[in-house]
């Protein structure tokens, strides 16, 4: 059974995913955070632009988790995967003190009719559940939580 996730992205990264240039989503944090160790192959991802709408879905093709990261290891990950992560040097510089990270290979990316959801917190990755799904799991469109555009 697939899990469902809400993934918040800055617009340039979401655009790169939709254009097929960005094939891997990366998350690095100083401490163990929301999605770490909880994303599995075949999980479904709802892609939402930061401060905007859920506008695409994707499937996790593969996932790699990393613990006890060092600046040297993060530099290696940048060299190995950045062609498909599409991050700039500023992104990587800001991640040098992170101890945890994961990479998600994306497949089956497709745009959907934009859906505005009622999410008011700062989490950039949410593992969806029956209790907390922002209306996305009930119909797959988020209509239960829809707000006017």
C-alpha positions as CSV (number, residue, x, y, z in Angstrom):
1,X,0.0,0.0,0.0
2,X,1.4,3.4,-1.0
3,X,1.8,6.2,1.4
4,X,0.9,9.8,0.4
5,X,2.9,12.9,0.9
6,X,2.5,16.6,0.5
7,X,5.7,18.2,-0.8
8,X,6.1,21.9,-0.7
9,X,8.5,23.4,-3.3
10,X,9.7,26.8,-4.4
11,X,8.4,27.7,-7.8
12,X,11.7,27.3,-9.8
13,X,12.1,23.8,-8.5
14,X,8.5,22.8,-9.2
15,X,8.8,24.3,-12.7
16,X,11.9,22.2,-13.3
17,X,10.1,19.1,-12.2
18,X,7.2,19.8,-14.5
19,X,9.5,20.4,-17.4
20,X,11.3,17.1,-16.7
21,X,14.7,18.7,-15.9
22,X,14.6,18.0,-12.1
23,X,14.3,14.2,-11.6
24,X,15.3,14.0,-7.9
25,X,13.8,15.9,-5.0
26,X,16.2,16.4,-2.1
27,X,15.6,17.2,1.5
28,X,18.4,17.9,4.0
29,X,17.9,18.9,7.6
30,X,20.0,19.3,10.7
31,X,17.8,16.9,12.7
32,X,15.7,14.0,11.7
33,X,12.5,15.5,10.2
34,X,9.1,14.7,8.8
35,X,9.8,12.6,5.7
36,X,13.1,11.1,6.7
37,X,12.8,7.3,6.5
38,X,9.1,7.5,5.7
39,X,9.1,7.8,1.9
40,X,9.1,4.5,0.1
41,X,9.2,3.5,-3.6
42,X,5.7,3.8,-5.1
43,X,4.5,6.4,-2.6
44,X,2.4,9.1,-4.1
45,X,3.5,12.8,-3.8
46,X,1.2,15.8,-4.1
47,X,3.4,18.7,-5.3
48,X,2.5,22.1,-4.0
49,X,4.1,25.5,-4.8
50,X,5.1,27.4,-1.7
51,X,2.3,29.8,-0.8
52,X,0.3,28.5,-3.7
53,X,-1.7,25.5,-4.9
54,X,-1.2,21.8,-5.2
55,X,-0.7,21.5,-8.9
56,X,1.0,18.2,-9.7
57,X,1.4,14.6,-8.6
58,X,4.2,12.2,-8.9
59,X,5.3,8.8,-7.7
60,X,8.5,7.9,-5.8
61,X,10.5,5.6,-8.1
62,X,13.4,5.2,-5.6
63,X,14.5,6.7,-2.3
64,X,17.9,7.0,-0.5
65,X,18.2,8.1,3.1
66,X,21.4,9.5,4.6
67,X,22.4,9.9,8.3
68,X,25.4,11.4,10.0
69,X,26.2,13.6,7.0
70,X,29.3,15.7,6.9
71,X,30.1,18.7,4.7
72,X,32.4,16.3,2.7
73,X,29.6,13.8,2.2
74,X,27.2,16.5,1.2
75,X,29.7,17.8,-1.4
76,X,29.9,14.2,-2.7
77,X,26.1,14.0,-3.0
78,X,26.1,17.3,-4.8
79,X,28.7,16.1,-7.3
80,X,26.9,12.8,-7.8
81,X,23.3,13.9,-8.0
82,X,23.0,17.6,-8.7
83,X,22.5,17.1,-12.4
84,X,19.1,15.7,-11.5
85,X,18.5,17.8,-8.4
86,X,19.1,21.1,-10.3
87,X,20.0,23.1,-7.2
88,X,22.3,26.1,-7.2
89,X,25.4,26.6,-5.1
90,X,23.5,28.7,-2.6
91,X,21.2,25.7,-1.9
92,X,24.2,23.4,-1.3
93,X,26.0,25.9,0.9
94,X,23.0,26.2,3.1
95,X,22.9,22.4,3.6
96,X,26.6,21.9,4.7
97,X,25.6,21.6,8.4
98,X,22.8,19.1,7.8
99,X,23.1,15.7,9.4
100,X,20.2,14.0,7.7
101,X,18.9,13.9,4.2
102,X,17.0,11.9,1.6
103,X,16.6,11.8,-2.1
104,X,13.5,10.8,-4.0
105,X,13.6,9.9,-7.6
106,X,10.4,11.1,-9.3
107,X,8.4,9.3,-12.0
108,X,5.0,9.7,-13.5
109,X,4.9,13.5,-12.9
110,X,1.8,15.0,-14.2
111,X,0.1,18.4,-13.6
112,X,-3.4,18.4,-12.1
113,X,-6.1,21.1,-11.8
114,X,-4.6,23.5,-9.2
115,X,-6.1,22.9,-5.7
116,X,-5.8,25.4,-2.9
117,X,-5.6,23.6,0.5
118,X,-6.0,24.8,4.1
119,X,-2.4,24.5,5.3
120,X,-1.2,27.1,7.7
121,X,2.1,25.7,9.1
122,X,5.7,25.9,7.9
123,X,6.3,22.2,7.2
124,X,7.8,21.6,3.8
125,X,7.0,17.9,3.8
126,X,4.0,16.3,5.3
127,X,3.3,12.6,5.5
128,X,-0.4,12.5,4.9
129,X,-2.8,10.4,7.1
130,X,-6.5,9.9,7.5
131,X,-6.3,12.5,10.3
132,X,-4.3,15.0,8.4
133,X,-4.8,14.9,4.6
134,X,-5.8,18.5,3.8
135,X,-8.7,17.0,1.8
136,X,-6.4,15.5,-0.7
137,X,-7.1,11.8,0.1
138,X,-10.9,12.0,0.3
139,X,-11.4,12.7,-3.4
140,X,-7.9,13.1,-4.7
141,X,-8.6,16.7,-5.5
142,X,-8.7,18.5,-2.2
143,X,-12.3,19.9,-2.8
144,X,-13.3,19.4,0.9
145,X,-10.7,22.0,1.9
146,X,-11.0,24.3,-1.2
147,X,-10.7,28.0,-0.8
148,X,-11.6,30.6,-3.4
149,X,-8.6,31.6,-5.6
